[in-house]
Amino acid sequence: MFNTIQNPPLKNSIAQRWLMVIGSLVITIWGLVTITQMPEYVFPPFAPPQVDIQTEAVGLAPE
């Protein structure tokens, strides 16, 4: 069943491969243009992870 469903689109995409290449290039360029026009606040700021460790040492000074 899947063989008969998949054959016509695959045959058409192979026969019109230049149309597929041009379409994929257009989508790629459109995506790159969209990413470059995004506002900066869309991307989260980079900050390295920070860890706070609290221990108790009875009888010792804070230094």
PDB file with one MODEL, atoms N, CA, C and O in Angstrom:
MODEL        1
ATOM      1  N   MET A   1       0.823  -1.193   0.000  1.00  0.00           N
ATOM      2  CA  MET A   1       0.000   0.000   0.000  1.00  0.00           C
ATOM      3  C   MET A   1       0.868   1.259   0.000  1.00  0.00           C
ATOM      4  O   MET A   1       0.623   2.179  -0.780  1.00  0.00           O
ATOM      5  N   PHE A   2       1.894   1.304   0.881  1.00  0.00           N
ATOM      6  CA  PHE A   2       2.737   2.488   0.951  1.00  0.00           C
ATOM      7  C   PHE A   2       3.532   2.679  -0.339  1.00  0.00           C
ATOM      8  O   PHE A   2       3.838   3.805  -0.730  1.00  0.00           O
ATOM      9  N   ASN A   3       3.855   1.584  -0.981  1.00  0.00           N
ATOM     10  CA  ASN A   3       4.618   1.666  -2.217  1.00  0.00           C
ATOM     11  C   ASN A   3       3.844   2.424  -3.290  1.00  0.00           C
ATOM     12  O   ASN A   3       4.431   3.219  -4.025  1.00  0.00           O
ATOM     13  N   THR A   4       2.556   2.195  -3.390  1.00  0.00           N
ATOM     14  CA  THR A   4       1.756   2.881  -4.404  1.00  0.00           C
ATOM     15  C   THR A   4       1.498   4.331  -4.018  1.00  0.00           C
ATOM     16  O   THR A   4       1.309   5.169  -4.900  1.00  0.00           O
ATOM     17  N   ILE A   5       1.486   4.650  -2.727  1.00  0.00           N
ATOM     18  CA  ILE A   5       1.266   6.029  -2.285  1.00  0.00           C
ATOM     19  C   ILE A   5       2.530   6.863  -2.491  1.00  0.00           C
ATOM     20  O   ILE A   5       2.450   8.031  -2.870  1.00  0.00           O
ATOM     21  N   GLN A   6       3.686   6.268  -2.245  1.00  0.00           N
ATOM     22  CA  GLN A   6       4.936   7.021  -2.284  1.00  0.00           C
ATOM     23  C   GLN A   6       5.517   7.159  -3.689  1.00  0.00           C
ATOM     24  O   GLN A   6       6.291   8.086  -3.926  1.00  0.00           O
ATOM     25  N   ASN A   7       5.189   6.313  -4.592  1.00  0.00           N
ATOM     26  CA  ASN A   7       5.820   6.328  -5.914  1.00  0.00           C
ATOM     27  C   ASN A   7       5.565   7.609  -6.709  1.00  0.00           C
ATOM     28  O   ASN A   7       6.533   8.193  -7.196  1.00  0.00           O
ATOM     29  N   PRO A   8       4.330   8.081  -6.873  1.00  0.00           N
ATOM     30  CA  PRO A   8       4.130   9.286  -7.702  1.00  0.00           C
ATOM     31  C   PRO A   8       4.856  10.536  -7.184  1.00  0.00           C
ATOM     32  O   PRO A   8       5.487  11.221  -7.990  1.00  0.00           O
ATOM     33  N   PRO A   9       4.804  10.871  -5.895  1.00  0.00           N
ATOM     34  CA  PRO A   9       5.558  12.053  -5.459  1.00  0.00           C
ATOM     35  C   PRO A   9       7.071  11.893  -5.628  1.00  0.00           C
ATOM     36  O   PRO A   9       7.762  12.849  -5.980  1.00  0.00           O
ATOM     37  N   LEU A  10       7.581  10.694  -5.378  1.00  0.00           N
ATOM     38  CA  LEU A  10       9.017  10.469  -5.551  1.00  0.00           C
ATOM     39  C   LEU A  10       9.426  10.568  -7.017  1.00  0.00           C
ATOM     40  O   LEU A  10      10.465  11.145  -7.340  1.00  0.00           O
ATOM     41  N   LYS A  11       8.625  10.016  -7.884  1.00  0.00           N
ATOM     42  CA  LYS A  11       8.936  10.091  -9.315  1.00  0.00           C
ATOM     43  C   LYS A  11       8.897  11.536  -9.799  1.00  0.00           C
ATOM     44  O   LYS A  11       9.750  11.948 -10.584  1.00  0.00           O
ATOM     45  N   ASN A  12       7.914  12.307  -9.339  1.00  0.00           N
ATOM     46  CA  ASN A  12       7.819  13.709  -9.747  1.00  0.00           C
ATOM     47  C   ASN A  12       8.983  14.528  -9.205  1.00  0.00           C
ATOM     48  O   ASN A  12       9.523  15.373  -9.920  1.00  0.00           O
ATOM     49  N   SER A  13       9.382  14.294  -7.954  1.00  0.00           N
ATOM     50  CA  SER A  13      10.483  15.062  -7.387  1.00  0.00           C
ATOM     51  C   SER A  13      11.814  14.705  -8.048  1.00  0.00           C
ATOM     52  O   SER A  13      12.691  15.562  -8.161  1.00  0.00           O
ATOM     53  N   ILE A  14      11.975  13.476  -8.477  1.00  0.00           N
ATOM     54  CA  ILE A  14      13.200  13.091  -9.195  1.00  0.00           C
ATOM     55  C   ILE A  14      13.177  13.666 -10.604  1.00  0.00           C
ATOM     56  O   ILE A  14      14.204  14.129 -11.099  1.00  0.00           O
ATOM     57  N   ALA A  15      12.023  13.643 -11.251  1.00  0.00           N
ATOM     58  CA  ALA A  15      11.923  14.166 -12.615  1.00  0.00           C
ATOM     59  C   ALA A  15      12.117  15.682 -12.635  1.00  0.00           C
ATOM     60  O   ALA A  15      12.665  16.224 -13.595  1.00  0.00           O
ATOM     61  N   GLN A  16      11.676  16.360 -11.593  1.00  0.00           N
ATOM     62  CA  GLN A  16      11.797  17.825 -11.529  1.00  0.00           C
ATOM     63  C   GLN A  16      12.786  18.198 -10.428  1.00  0.00           C
ATOM     64  O   GLN A  16      12.478  19.025  -9.570  1.00  0.00           O
ATOM     65  N   ARG A  17      13.961  17.597 -10.449  1.00  0.00           N
ATOM     66  CA  ARG A  17      14.920  17.790  -9.362  1.00  0.00           C
ATOM     67  C   ARG A  17      15.393  19.233  -9.269  1.00  0.00           C
ATOM     68  O   ARG A  17      15.674  19.704  -8.167  1.00  0.00           O
ATOM     69  N   TRP A  18      15.493  19.957 -10.390  1.00  0.00           N
ATOM     70  CA  TRP A  18      15.944  21.350 -10.328  1.00  0.00           C
ATOM     71  C   TRP A  18      14.914  22.213  -9.617  1.00  0.00           C
ATOM     72  O   TRP A  18      15.272  23.172  -8.933  1.00  0.00           O
ATOM     73  N   LEU A  19      13.656  21.884  -9.772  1.00  0.00           N
ATOM     74  CA  LEU A  19      12.610  22.603  -9.044  1.00  0.00           C
ATOM     75  C   LEU A  19      12.737  22.347  -7.542  1.00  0.00           C
ATOM     76  O   LEU A  19      12.525  23.253  -6.737  1.00  0.00           O
ATOM     77  N   MET A  20      13.082  21.114  -7.166  1.00  0.00           N
ATOM     78  CA  MET A  20      13.284  20.787  -5.751  1.00  0.00           C
ATOM     79  C   MET A  20      14.507  21.516  -5.193  1.00  0.00           C
ATOM     80  O   MET A  20      14.477  22.002  -4.063  1.00  0.00           O
ATOM     81  N   VAL A  21      15.578  21.592  -5.978  1.00  0.00           N
ATOM     82  CA  VAL A  21      16.795  22.283  -5.533  1.00  0.00           C
ATOM     83  C   VAL A  21      16.511  23.774  -5.364  1.00  0.00           C
ATOM     84  O   VAL A  21      16.899  24.368  -4.358  1.00  0.00           O
ATOM     85  N   ILE A  22      15.845  24.375  -6.330  1.00  0.00           N
ATOM     86  CA  ILE A  22      15.511  25.803  -6.241  1.00  0.00           C
ATOM     87  C   ILE A  22      14.583  26.061  -5.063  1.00  0.00           C
ATOM     88  O   ILE A  22      14.752  27.047  -4.345  1.00  0.00           O
ATOM     89  N   GLY A  23      13.609  25.189  -4.859  1.00  0.00           N
ATOM     90  CA  GLY A  23      12.698  25.349  -3.719  1.00  0.00           C
ATOM     91  C   GLY A  23      13.414  25.254  -2.386  1.00  0.00           C
ATOM     92  O   GLY A  23      13.126  26.025  -1.471  1.00  0.00           O
ATOM     93  N   SER A  24      14.344  24.319  -2.266  1.00  0.00           N
ATOM     94  CA  SER A  24      15.082  24.188  -1.007  1.00  0.00           C
ATOM     95  C   SER A  24      16.009  25.380  -0.787  1.00  0.00           C
ATOM     96  O   SER A  24      16.185  25.816   0.351  1.00  0.00           O
ATOM     97  N   LEU A  25      16.603  25.915  -1.849  1.00  0.00           N
ATOM     98  CA  LEU A  25      17.433  27.113  -1.718  1.00  0.00           C
ATOM     99  C   LEU A  25      16.608  28.329  -1.301  1.00  0.00           C
ATOM    100  O   LEU A  25      17.048  29.126  -0.473  1.00  0.00           O
ATOM    101  N   VAL A  26      15.427  28.469  -1.867  1.00  0.00           N
ATOM    102  CA  VAL A  26      14.549  29.584  -1.502  1.00  0.00           C
ATOM    103  C   VAL A  26      14.162  29.488  -0.033  1.00  0.00           C
ATOM    104  O   VAL A  26      14.171  30.499   0.669  1.00  0.00           O
ATOM    105  N   ILE A  27      13.828  28.317   0.439  1.00  0.00           N
ATOM    106  CA  ILE A  27      13.456  28.137   1.846  1.00  0.00           C
ATOM    107  C   ILE A  27      14.644  28.413   2.755  1.00  0.00           C
ATOM    108  O   ILE A  27      14.481  29.017   3.815  1.00  0.00           O
ATOM    109  N   THR A  28      15.846  27.976   2.354  1.00  0.00           N
ATOM    110  CA  THR A  28      17.048  28.221   3.156  1.00  0.00           C
ATOM    111  C   THR A  28      17.354  29.713   3.236  1.00  0.00           C
ATOM    112  O   THR A  28      17.636  30.228   4.318  1.00  0.00           O
ATOM    113  N   ILE A  29      17.303  30.403   2.117  1.00  0.00           N
ATOM    114  CA  ILE A  29      17.574  31.845   2.106  1.00  0.00           C
ATOM    115  C   ILE A  29      16.526  32.590   2.916  1.00  0.00           C
ATOM    116  O   ILE A  29      16.856  33.517   3.656  1.00  0.00           O
ATOM    117  N   TRP A  30      15.286  32.199   2.784  1.00  0.00           N
ATOM    118  CA  TRP A  30      14.212  32.834   3.557  1.00  0.00           C
ATOM    119  C   TRP A  30      14.441  32.646   5.059  1.00  0.00           C
ATOM    120  O   TRP A  30      14.226  33.577   5.835  1.00  0.00           O
ATOM    121  N   GLY A  31      14.867  31.474   5.469  1.00  0.00           N
ATOM    122  CA  GLY A  31      15.152  31.214   6.872  1.00  0.00           C
ATOM    123  C   GLY A  31      16.320  32.043   7.374  1.00  0.00           C
ATOM    124  O   GLY A  31      16.267  32.574   8.484  1.00  0.00           O
ATOM    125  N   LEU A  32      17.380  32.164   6.573  1.00  0.00           N
ATOM    126  CA  LEU A  32      18.528  32.975   6.976  1.00  0.00           C
ATOM    127  C   LEU A  32      18.156  34.449   7.107  1.00  0.00           C
ATOM    128  O   LEU A  32      18.592  35.117   8.045  1.00  0.00           O
ATOM    129  N   VAL A  33      17.357  34.956   6.176  1.00  0.00           N
ATOM    130  CA  VAL A  33      16.918  36.349   6.250  1.00  0.00           C
ATOM    131  C   VAL A  33      16.049  36.559   7.488  1.00  0.00           C
ATOM    132  O   VAL A  33      16.174  37.577   8.168  1.00  0.00           O
ATOM    133  N   THR A  34      15.192  35.627   7.777  1.00  0.00           N
ATOM    134  CA  THR A  34      14.321  35.741   8.951  1.00  0.00           C
ATOM    135  C   THR A  34      15.144  35.742  10.235  1.00  0.00           C
ATOM    136  O   THR A  34      14.857  36.517  11.147  1.00  0.00           O
ATOM    137  N   ILE A  35      16.153  34.894  10.320  1.00  0.00           N
ATOM    138  CA  ILE A  35      16.984  34.832  11.524  1.00  0.00           C
ATOM    139  C   ILE A  35      17.763  36.128  11.715  1.00  0.00           C
ATOM    140  O   ILE A  35      17.901  36.607  12.840  1.00  0.00           O
ATOM    141  N   THR A  36      18.276  36.703  10.623  1.00  0.00           N
ATOM    142  CA  THR A  36      19.050  37.944  10.764  1.00  0.00           C
ATOM    143  C   THR A  36      18.173  39.127  11.141  1.00  0.00           C
ATOM    144  O   THR A  36      18.680  40.107  11.685  1.00  0.00           O
ATOM    145  N   GLN A  37      16.890  39.070  10.874  1.00  0.00           N
ATOM    146  CA  GLN A  37      15.995  40.178  11.201  1.00  0.00           C
ATOM    147  C   GLN A  37      15.317  40.015  12.556  1.00  0.00           C
ATOM    148  O   GLN A  37      14.534  40.876  12.958  1.00  0.00           O
ATOM    149  N   MET A  38      15.599  38.937  13.260  1.00  0.00           N
ATOM    150  CA  MET A  38      15.000  38.725  14.575  1.00  0.00           C
ATOM    151  C   MET A  38      15.561  39.721  15.572  1.00  0.00           C
ATOM    152  O   MET A  38      16.745  40.052  15.521  1.00  0.00           O
ATOM    153  N   PRO A  39      14.719  40.204  16.481  1.00  0.00           N
ATOM    154  CA  PRO A  39      15.248  41.079  17.521  1.00  0.00           C
ATOM    155  C   PRO A  39      16.179  40.309  18.449  1.00  0.00           C
ATOM    156  O   PRO A  39      16.080  39.089  18.583  1.00  0.00           O
ATOM    157  N   GLU A  40      17.073  41.036  19.076  1.00  0.00           N
ATOM    158  CA  GLU A  40      18.113  40.396  19.884  1.00  0.00           C
ATOM    159  C   GLU A  40      17.547  39.742  21.142  1.00  0.00           C
ATOM    160  O   GLU A  40      18.112  38.762  21.628  1.00  0.00           O
ATOM    161  N   TYR A  41      16.460  40.255  21.670  1.00  0.00           N
ATOM    162  CA  TYR A  41      15.931  39.720  22.916  1.00  0.00           C
ATOM    163  C   TYR A  41      15.261  38.356  22.735  1.00  0.00           C
ATOM    164  O   TYR A  41      14.842  37.745  23.719  1.00  0.00           O
ATOM    165  N   VAL A  42      15.154  37.879  21.516  1.00  0.00           N
ATOM    166  CA  VAL A  42      14.565  36.551  21.289  1.00  0.00           C
ATOM    167  C   VAL A  42      15.513  35.466  21.799  1.00  0.00           C
ATOM    168  O   VAL A  42      15.075  34.431  22.300  1.00  0.00           O
ATOM    169  N   PHE A  43      16.825  35.719  21.666  1.00  0.00           N
ATOM    170  CA  PHE A  43      17.804  34.743  22.093  1.00  0.00           C
ATOM    171  C   PHE A  43      18.152  34.970  23.559  1.00  0.00           C
ATOM    172  O   PHE A  43      18.366  36.117  23.953  1.00  0.00           O
ATOM    173  N   PRO A  44      18.217  33.943  24.369  1.00  0.00           N
ATOM    174  CA  PRO A  44      18.540  34.133  25.789  1.00  0.00           C
ATOM    175  C   PRO A  44      19.994  34.557  25.973  1.00  0.00           C
ATOM    176  O   PRO A  44      20.857  34.170  25.185  1.00  0.00           O
ATOM    177  N   PRO A  45      20.267  35.340  26.995  1.00  0.00           N
ATOM    178  CA  PRO A  45      21.656  35.745  27.232  1.00  0.00           C
ATOM    179  C   PRO A  45      22.485  34.557  27.727  1.00  0.00           C
ATOM    180  O   PRO A  45      21.999  33.695  28.459  1.00  0.00           O
ATOM    181  N   PHE A  46      23.719  34.543  27.314  1.00  0.00           N
ATOM    182  CA  PHE A  46      24.597  33.453  27.730  1.00  0.00           C
ATOM    183  C   PHE A  46      25.195  33.776  29.085  1.00  0.00           C
ATOM    184  O   PHE A  46      25.790  34.838  29.271  1.00  0.00           O
ATOM    185  N   ALA A  47      25.042  32.890  30.003  1.00  0.00           N
ATOM    186  CA  ALA A  47      25.648  33.041  31.322  1.00  0.00           C
ATOM    187  C   ALA A  47      26.090  31.652  31.780  1.00  0.00           C
ATOM    188  O   ALA A  47      25.307  30.703  31.754  1.00  0.00           O
ATOM    189  N   PRO A  48      27.333  31.545  32.194  1.00  0.00           N
ATOM    190  CA  PRO A  48      27.778  30.229  32.668  1.00  0.00           C
ATOM    191  C   PRO A  48      27.040  29.843  33.945  1.00  0.00           C
ATOM    192  O   PRO A  48      26.666  30.717  34.728  1.00  0.00           O
ATOM    193  N   PRO A  49      26.829  28.565  34.162  1.00  0.00           N
ATOM    194  CA  PRO A  49      26.107  28.151  35.366  1.00  0.00           C
ATOM    195  C   PRO A  49      26.886  28.506  36.635  1.00  0.00           C
ATOM    196  O   PRO A  49      28.112  28.399  36.678  1.00  0.00           O
ATOM    197  N   GLN A  50      26.164  28.921  37.644  1.00  0.00           N
ATOM    198  CA  GLN A  50      26.781  29.270  38.912  1.00  0.00           C
ATOM    199  C   GLN A  50      26.203  28.379  40.003  1.00  0.00           C
ATOM    200  O   GLN A  50      25.011  28.072  40.017  1.00  0.00           O
ATOM    201  N   VAL A  51      27.072  27.977  40.906  1.00  0.00           N
ATOM    202  CA  VAL A  51      26.660  27.097  41.992  1.00  0.00           C
ATOM    203  C   VAL A  51      27.061  27.744  43.305  1.00  0.00           C
ATOM    204  O   VAL A  51      28.203  28.177  43.463  1.00  0.00           O
ATOM    205  N   ASP A  52      26.142  27.812  44.236  1.00  0.00           N
ATOM    206  CA  ASP A  52      26.435  28.297  45.586  1.00  0.00           C
ATOM    207  C   ASP A  52      26.487  27.095  46.517  1.00  0.00           C
ATOM    208  O   ASP A  52      25.558  26.289  46.565  1.00  0.00           O
ATOM    209  N   ILE A  53      27.579  26.988  47.249  1.00  0.00           N
ATOM    210  CA  ILE A  53      27.733  25.897  48.204  1.00  0.00           C
ATOM    211  C   ILE A  53      27.797  26.503  49.599  1.00  0.00           C
ATOM    212  O   ILE A  53      28.616  27.384  49.859  1.00  0.00           O
ATOM    213  N   GLN A  54      26.953  26.043  50.481  1.00  0.00           N
ATOM    214  CA  GLN A  54      26.931  26.521  51.846  1.00  0.00           C
ATOM    215  C   GLN A  54      27.223  25.334  52.769  1.00  0.00           C
ATOM    216  O   GLN A  54      26.535  24.314  52.748  1.00  0.00           O
ATOM    217  N   THR A  55      28.245  25.504  53.558  1.00  0.00           N
ATOM    218  CA  THR A  55      28.608  24.436  54.511  1.00  0.00           C
ATOM    219  C   THR A  55      28.714  25.016  55.905  1.00  0.00           C
ATOM    220  O   THR A  55      28.882  26.224  56.072  1.00  0.00           O
ATOM    221  N   GLU A  56      28.619  24.181  56.878  1.00  0.00           N
ATOM    222  CA  GLU A  56      28.762  24.590  58.271  1.00  0.00           C
ATOM    223  C   GLU A  56      30.035  23.974  58.829  1.00  0.00           C
ATOM    224  O   GLU A  56      30.275  22.775  58.689  1.00  0.00           O
ATOM    225  N   ALA A  57      30.836  24.803  59.457  1.00  0.00           N
ATOM    226  CA  ALA A  57      32.047  24.337  60.136  1.00  0.00           C
ATOM    227  C   ALA A  57      32.034  24.958  61.523  1.00  0.00           C
ATOM    228  O   ALA A  57      32.434  26.106  61.715  1.00  0.00           O
ATOM    229  N   VAL A  58      31.576  24.189  62.461  1.00  0.00           N
ATOM    230  CA  VAL A  58      31.419  24.692  63.824  1.00  0.00           C
ATOM    231  C   VAL A  58      32.805  24.993  64.427  1.00  0.00           C
ATOM    232  O   VAL A  58      33.707  24.156  64.387  1.00  0.00           O
ATOM    233  N   GLY A  59      32.950  26.184  64.974  1.00  0.00           N
ATOM    234  CA  GLY A  59      34.175  26.558  65.647  1.00  0.00           C
ATOM    235  C   GLY A  59      35.218  27.189  64.754  1.00  0.00           C
ATOM    236  O   GLY A  59      36.290  27.556  65.235  1.00  0.00           O
ATOM    237  N   LEU A  60      34.939  27.330  63.462  1.00  0.00           N
ATOM    238  CA  LEU A  60      35.916  27.943  62.553  1.00  0.00           C
ATOM    239  C   LEU A  60      35.481  29.363  62.220  1.00  0.00           C
ATOM    240  O   LEU A  60      34.291  29.678  62.226  1.00  0.00           O
ATOM    241  N   ALA A  61      36.456  30.214  61.930  1.00  0.00           N
ATOM    242  CA  ALA A  61      36.165  31.593  61.534  1.00  0.00           C
ATOM    243  C   ALA A  61      35.671  31.625  60.081  1.00  0.00           C
ATOM    244  O   ALA A  61      35.928  30.682  59.332  1.00  0.00           O
ATOM    245  N   PRO A  62      34.961  32.699  59.663  1.00  0.00           N
ATOM    246  CA  PRO A  62      34.432  32.776  58.308  1.00  0.00           C
ATOM    247  C   PRO A  62      35.510  32.809  57.222  1.00  0.00           C
ATOM    248  O   PRO A  62      35.229  32.468  56.073  1.00  0.00           O
ATOM    249  N   GLU A  63      36.735  33.211  57.563  1.00  0.00           N
ATOM    250  CA  GLU A  63      37.768  33.271  56.535  1.00  0.00           C
ATOM    251  C   GLU A  63      38.055  31.889  56.011  1.00  0.00           C
ATOM    252  O   GLU A  63      38.902  31.725  55.133  1.00  0.00           O
TER     253      GLU A  63
ENDMDL
END
